[in-house]
Amino acid sequence: MKIIECNQQSFFFNAEKFSTLLFDLTFLQENNRVIGNSVGRGITWFFEHQQKKYVLRHYFRGGFIGKINPDNFFYAGLKRTRAYNEFILLDKMAQLNLPVPLPYAGRISRKGLFYQADLIIELIDGAHDLVAVLNKRKIGEAQWREIGRVIRLFHDNNIYHSDLNSHNIMLDKHNKVWLIDFDKCAQIKTGVWKEKTLARLLRSLRKEKSKKNHLNWSEQDWLSLIFGYQN
């Protein structure tokens, strides 16, 4: 990994050729690179660069604090920033051949005691989150087992996903299973976090079902997922 320091900003990346302009939304828009966006806590932008598609994500706080201080974090060194740690973890998981989006570059912008952060990752082409898929169609038992098997792969490699919910599981156009959003996640060897991660996912699915009764999900689907996880 390479690091560039410039004007109170730190850029880190793996690519041989890299331009800091890729973090400049105005540049991307003026050069017709932007191909879409997604609205959550903020706007996540999708863009093209050198015949590949990427995601540009700004880091925001959630909860009550996020309403007061949406995107400033206390700076205690580059290696303790959220974007840097997510980049490192994504890179490590990619080396383990786990199905995650490849990290491309990160930026830390410092101002006084605080920083703001952005991350660029490769876009999973043709992928939709699990809730979006279940809104449109039912998925079969084999697919649920595959989701469970993939989650087990991460757990066997001691990858703790702090927010494994039904929106952070993706299916691409070939029905390959991916996990995304590894902010505040880590490689942890001990503890009961694996069971808690599964419980969090089940709560997420039940919550989505309670909001959308037409959602193509049932408790039997969960049993299929657990079968895939355990076998």
ABEGO torsion letter per residue (X at the ends): XBBBBBGGBBBBBABABBBAAAABAAAAAAAGABAEBBBBABBBBBBBBGGBBBBBBBBBBBEAAAAABAABBBBAEAAABAAAAAAAAAAAAAAAGBBBBBBABBBBBBBEABBBBBBBBBBBBGBBBAAAAAAABBBBAAAAAAAAAAAAAAAAAGBBBABBBAAABBBBAAGBBBBBGABGBBBBABEAAAAAAAAAAAAAAAAAAAABAABBBBAAAAAAAAAAAAX
